[in-house]
Amino acid sequence: MIVIIVVVVLIIVGAGVLVFIGLRNPTADTDKILEARLEEFNRRGEQVNLEKIELSQPFSERVIYPIARSLGNLAIRFTPQNALQDISRKLELAGSPAKLDPTMILSLQFICMVLFGGIVVLVFTIGQTQWPAGRIILFALGFGLIGFYFPQLYLGSRITRRQKSVRRAMPDALDLLTICVEAGLGFDAAMAKVSEKWENELSLAFARVIQEIQLGKLRREAMRDMADRIGLGEMTSFVAAVIQSESLGVSLAKVLRIQSDQMRVKRRQLAEEEAHKAPIKMLIPMALLIFPALMIVLLAPAGFRLVHSALGGMFH
């Protein structure tokens, strides 16, 4: 029994470490560490080689992260191509959080499955109540299945959060685009101003469009790719309106102003829709948390008095 507990604890700790490493941003941290190490070597006047740079990285970047990626590469061999494309599409819509890729998502799915199932086995093993092995395995499989789909749920929440951020920022960004275009700037320069003004998902999308145009991609193709990466109906209509105005020779400032008004009306309608949903969403916490506590506070004194009264003796 002690050996089983030790093995389960080691599995849970290892899985937890791998999940932590996978969900954070390893690329940015590695770049900062490498820059600091190179500056330190330059100040000391030491000769820089690949071995020193490799050893200067933390243990997690040299060992744990490659192990997680190897698990993902192993899982790719048994994963259908449609599933990989679906994961890649979700990562693209989520904005590539923490620089994740399909291999890391697959690795995290199996790690979370082991982590959730191991926690259930550990809880039922060290508990006072001895459960049958079949029931423990059944619960472990159920929680393992939940853990397997946990990274997918994480991606879904990131996609929803990103699309809400873009939808919320579009009216103000289109106003700034309109002002810049009316002031005489080109559309590319106006998008650059928007990307410099704010630091949000929409400004990052505009900055990527500018970079792709500078690398030689056509503006219409870069904007269509941006709409595909965001997956939002408002962005798709905005891109279509800009491309159509460019091809037909319509005033771009007028099109941007119309689009800005439409986005603002759409944002107001969505806010009103969320406000109407609020009372329905409040029913669950009110029924499960607020009403029981309120009933206890109001009826507990009367219940105590009733128990100690003559009427309470009838129930003894």
C-alpha positions as CSV (number, residue, x, y, z in Angstrom):
1,M,0.0,0.0,0.0
2,I,2.8,2.4,0.8
3,V,4.5,1.7,-2.5
4,I,1.3,2.4,-4.4
5,I,0.8,5.7,-2.5
6,V,4.4,6.8,-3.2
7,V,4.1,5.9,-6.9
8,V,0.8,7.8,-7.2
9,V,2.3,10.8,-5.5
10,L,5.3,10.8,-7.8
11,I,3.0,10.6,-10.8
12,I,0.8,13.4,-9.6
13,V,3.8,15.7,-8.8
14,G,5.5,15.0,-12.2
15,A,2.2,15.6,-14.1
16,G,1.6,18.8,-12.2
17,V,5.1,20.0,-13.0
18,L,4.7,19.2,-16.7
19,V,1.3,21.0,-16.8
20,F,2.8,24.1,-15.2
21,I,5.7,24.1,-17.7
22,G,3.3,23.6,-20.6
23,L,0.8,26.3,-19.6
24,R,3.4,29.1,-19.1
25,N,5.3,30.9,-21.9
26,P,8.7,29.1,-22.2
27,T,9.9,31.1,-25.2
28,A,9.7,34.5,-23.7
29,D,11.4,33.3,-20.4
30,T,14.1,31.5,-22.4
31,D,14.9,34.6,-24.5
32,K,15.2,36.7,-21.4
33,I,17.5,34.2,-19.7
34,L,19.7,33.8,-22.8
35,E,20.0,37.6,-23.2
36,A,21.0,38.0,-19.6
37,R,23.5,35.2,-19.8
38,L,25.0,36.6,-23.0
39,E,25.4,40.1,-21.4
40,E,27.0,38.5,-18.4
41,F,29.5,36.6,-20.6
42,N,30.3,39.8,-22.5
43,R,30.9,41.7,-19.3
44,R,33.3,39.0,-18.0
45,G,35.0,38.7,-21.4
46,E,34.4,35.0,-21.5
47,Q,34.1,33.0,-24.7
48,V,30.6,32.0,-25.5
49,N,29.8,28.6,-26.9
50,L,26.7,26.5,-27.3
51,E,27.4,24.3,-24.3
52,K,27.5,27.2,-21.9
53,I,24.4,28.7,-23.4
54,E,22.6,25.4,-23.1
55,L,23.7,24.9,-19.5
56,S,22.7,28.4,-18.6
57,Q,19.0,27.6,-19.2
58,P,17.0,26.3,-16.2
59,F,16.4,22.6,-15.6
60,S,12.8,22.9,-16.7
61,E,13.7,24.2,-20.1
62,R,16.5,21.6,-20.7
63,V,14.7,18.5,-19.4
64,I,11.0,18.9,-18.5
65,Y,9.8,20.8,-21.5
66,P,11.5,18.5,-24.0
67,I,10.0,15.5,-22.2
68,A,6.5,17.0,-22.6
69,R,7.2,17.7,-26.2
70,S,8.4,14.2,-26.8
71,L,5.2,12.8,-25.2
72,G,3.2,15.1,-27.6
73,N,5.2,13.8,-30.6
74,L,4.5,10.2,-29.5
75,A,0.8,11.0,-29.2
76,I,0.7,12.6,-32.7
77,R,1.5,9.2,-34.3
78,F,-1.8,7.8,-33.0
79,T,-3.9,10.9,-33.5
80,P,-6.0,11.3,-36.6
81,Q,-5.1,14.2,-38.9
82,N,-8.5,15.8,-38.5
83,A,-8.0,16.0,-34.8
84,L,-4.6,17.7,-35.3
85,Q,-6.1,20.2,-37.7
86,D,-8.9,20.9,-35.2
87,I,-6.4,21.6,-32.4
88,S,-4.3,23.8,-34.7
89,R,-7.4,25.7,-35.7
90,K,-8.4,26.2,-32.0
91,L,-4.8,27.4,-31.2
92,E,-5.0,29.9,-34.0
93,L,-8.4,31.2,-32.8
94,A,-7.1,31.4,-29.3
95,G,-4.1,33.5,-30.4
96,S,-1.5,30.7,-29.6
97,P,-1.6,31.1,-25.8
98,A,1.7,30.5,-24.1
99,K,3.2,29.6,-27.5
100,L,1.5,26.2,-27.4
101,D,1.4,23.9,-30.4
102,P,-0.6,20.7,-31.1
103,T,2.2,18.5,-29.7
104,M,2.0,20.3,-26.3
105,I,-1.8,20.2,-26.3
106,L,-1.8,16.4,-26.8
107,S,0.9,16.0,-24.2
108,L,-1.1,18.2,-21.7
109,Q,-4.2,16.1,-22.4
110,F,-2.5,12.9,-21.4
111,I,-0.8,14.6,-18.4
112,C,-4.1,16.0,-17.1
113,M,-5.7,12.6,-17.6
114,V,-3.1,11.0,-15.4
115,L,-3.2,13.9,-13.0
116,F,-6.9,13.8,-12.4
117,G,-7.1,10.0,-12.3
118,G,-4.1,9.9,-9.9
119,I,-5.7,12.4,-7.5
120,V,-8.8,10.3,-7.3
121,V,-6.9,7.1,-6.7
122,L,-4.8,8.8,-4.0
123,V,-7.8,10.3,-2.3
124,F,-9.7,7.0,-2.1
125,T,-6.5,5.0,-1.2
126,I,-5.4,7.1,1.8
127,G,-8.9,7.7,3.0
128,Q,-10.4,6.0,6.1
129,T,-13.2,4.4,4.1
130,Q,-12.1,1.4,2.1
131,W,-13.8,1.5,-1.3
132,P,-14.0,-1.4,-3.7
133,A,-11.3,-1.5,-6.4
134,G,-13.9,-1.5,-9.1
135,R,-15.5,1.7,-7.8
136,I,-12.1,3.4,-7.5
137,I,-11.2,2.5,-11.1
138,L,-14.6,3.7,-12.3
139,F,-14.1,7.1,-10.6
140,A,-10.5,7.3,-11.8
141,L,-11.6,6.7,-15.4
142,G,-14.3,9.3,-15.1
143,F,-12.1,12.0,-13.7
144,G,-9.3,11.0,-16.1
145,L,-11.7,11.6,-19.0
146,I,-12.5,15.0,-17.6
147,G,-8.8,15.7,-17.4
148,F,-8.2,14.6,-20.9
149,Y,-10.7,17.2,-22.2
150,F,-9.5,19.9,-19.8
151,P,-6.9,21.5,-22.2
152,Q,-9.7,21.6,-24.9
153,L,-11.9,23.5,-22.4
154,Y,-9.0,25.8,-21.7
155,L,-8.6,26.6,-25.4
156,G,-12.4,27.2,-25.7
157,S,-12.3,29.7,-22.9
158,R,-9.3,31.5,-24.4
159,I,-11.1,31.7,-27.8
160,T,-14.2,33.2,-26.2
161,R,-12.1,35.6,-24.2
162,R,-10.1,36.7,-27.2
163,Q,-13.2,37.2,-29.4
164,K,-14.9,39.3,-26.7
165,S,-11.8,41.4,-26.4
166,V,-11.7,42.1,-30.1
167,R,-15.4,42.8,-30.3
168,R,-15.1,45.3,-27.4
169,A,-12.2,47.1,-28.9
170,M,-13.4,47.3,-32.5
171,P,-15.6,50.5,-32.3
172,D,-12.9,52.6,-30.7
173,A,-10.3,51.2,-33.1
174,L,-12.4,52.0,-36.1
175,D,-13.0,55.5,-34.8
176,L,-9.2,56.0,-34.6
177,L,-8.8,54.5,-38.1
178,T,-11.4,56.9,-39.4
179,I,-9.7,59.9,-37.9
180,C,-6.3,58.9,-39.2
181,V,-7.7,58.2,-42.7
182,E,-9.5,61.6,-42.8
183,A,-6.3,63.3,-41.6
184,G,-4.6,62.0,-44.8
185,L,-2.8,58.8,-43.6
186,G,-3.0,55.7,-45.7
187,F,-4.9,52.6,-44.4
188,D,-1.7,50.8,-43.5
189,A,-0.3,53.8,-41.6
190,A,-3.7,54.1,-39.8
191,M,-3.5,50.4,-38.7
192,A,0.0,51.0,-37.5
193,K,-1.3,53.9,-35.4
194,V,-3.9,51.7,-33.8
195,S,-1.4,49.0,-33.0
196,E,0.9,51.6,-31.4
197,K,-2.0,53.2,-29.4
198,W,-3.4,50.1,-27.7
199,E,-2.1,46.8,-26.4
200,N,-4.9,44.3,-26.9
201,E,-5.8,41.4,-29.2
202,L,-7.0,43.7,-32.0
203,S,-3.9,45.8,-32.0
204,L,-1.8,42.7,-32.1
205,A,-3.8,41.4,-35.1
206,F,-3.3,44.8,-36.9
207,A,0.4,44.7,-36.1
208,R,0.6,41.2,-37.7
209,V,-1.2,42.4,-40.8
210,I,1.3,45.3,-41.1
211,Q,4.2,42.8,-40.8
212,E,2.8,40.5,-43.4
213,I,2.2,43.4,-45.8
214,Q,5.8,44.5,-45.3
215,L,7.0,41.0,-46.1
216,G,5.2,41.2,-49.5
217,K,1.7,39.8,-48.9
218,L,-1.2,41.6,-50.5
219,R,-3.3,43.7,-48.2
220,R,-6.5,41.9,-49.0
221,E,-5.0,38.5,-48.4
222,A,-3.4,39.7,-45.1
223,M,-6.7,41.1,-43.9
224,R,-8.6,37.9,-44.9
225,D,-6.1,35.8,-43.0
226,M,-6.6,38.1,-40.0
227,A,-10.4,37.6,-40.1
228,D,-9.8,33.8,-40.3
229,R,-7.5,33.9,-37.3
230,I,-10.0,35.8,-35.2
231,G,-13.1,33.9,-36.4
232,L,-15.5,36.8,-35.6
233,G,-18.5,37.8,-37.8
234,E,-17.9,41.5,-37.1
235,M,-14.3,41.3,-38.2
236,T,-15.2,39.3,-41.3
237,S,-17.8,42.0,-42.4
238,F,-15.3,44.8,-41.6
239,V,-12.6,43.1,-43.8
240,A,-15.1,42.5,-46.6
241,A,-16.2,46.2,-46.5
242,V,-12.6,47.5,-46.7
243,I,-11.7,45.1,-49.5
244,Q,-14.8,46.1,-51.4
245,S,-14.2,49.8,-51.0
246,E,-10.7,49.4,-52.2
247,S,-11.8,47.5,-55.3
248,L,-14.7,49.8,-56.1
249,G,-13.0,53.1,-55.3
250,V,-15.5,54.1,-52.6
251,S,-14.3,56.6,-49.9
252,L,-12.6,54.5,-47.2
253,A,-13.2,57.1,-44.5
254,K,-17.0,56.9,-45.1
255,V,-16.9,53.1,-45.1
256,L,-14.9,53.1,-41.8
257,R,-17.4,55.5,-40.2
258,I,-20.4,53.3,-41.2
259,Q,-18.6,50.2,-39.9
260,S,-17.8,52.0,-36.6
261,D,-21.4,53.0,-36.1
262,Q,-22.5,49.4,-36.8
263,M,-20.0,47.9,-34.4
264,R,-21.1,50.3,-31.7
265,V,-24.7,49.4,-32.1
266,K,-23.7,45.7,-32.1
267,R,-21.7,46.2,-28.9
268,R,-24.7,47.9,-27.2
269,Q,-27.0,45.1,-28.3
270,L,-24.6,42.5,-26.9
271,A,-24.4,44.4,-23.6
272,E,-28.2,44.5,-23.3
273,E,-28.3,40.8,-24.1
274,E,-25.8,40.1,-21.3
275,A,-27.8,42.3,-18.9
276,H,-31.0,40.3,-19.7
277,K,-29.2,37.0,-19.0
278,A,-27.9,38.2,-15.6
279,P,-31.1,37.5,-13.6
280,I,-31.3,34.0,-15.0
281,K,-27.6,33.3,-14.2
282,M,-28.2,34.6,-10.7
283,L,-30.9,32.0,-10.0
284,I,-28.5,29.2,-9.4
285,P,-26.3,30.8,-6.8
286,M,-29.4,32.3,-5.1
287,A,-31.2,29.0,-5.0
288,L,-28.1,27.0,-3.8
289,L,-26.3,29.5,-1.6
290,I,-28.3,32.6,-0.6
291,F,-31.8,31.1,0.0
292,P,-30.7,28.2,2.2
293,A,-28.5,30.5,4.3
294,L,-31.4,33.0,4.6
295,M,-33.9,30.3,5.6
296,I,-31.5,29.0,8.3
297,V,-31.0,32.5,9.7
298,L,-34.8,33.2,9.7
299,L,-36.2,29.8,10.8
300,A,-33.5,28.5,13.1
301,P,-34.6,30.5,16.1
302,A,-38.2,29.5,15.6
303,G,-37.1,25.9,15.2
304,F,-35.1,25.9,18.4
305,R,-38.0,27.4,20.4
306,L,-40.4,24.8,18.8
307,V,-38.1,21.9,19.9
308,H,-37.9,23.1,23.5
309,S,-41.7,23.8,23.7
310,A,-44.4,21.4,24.7
311,L,-45.2,20.7,21.0
312,G,-41.6,19.5,20.6
313,G,-42.2,16.7,23.1
314,M,-44.6,15.0,20.7
315,F,-41.7,14.1,18.4
316,H,-39.5,12.4,21.1
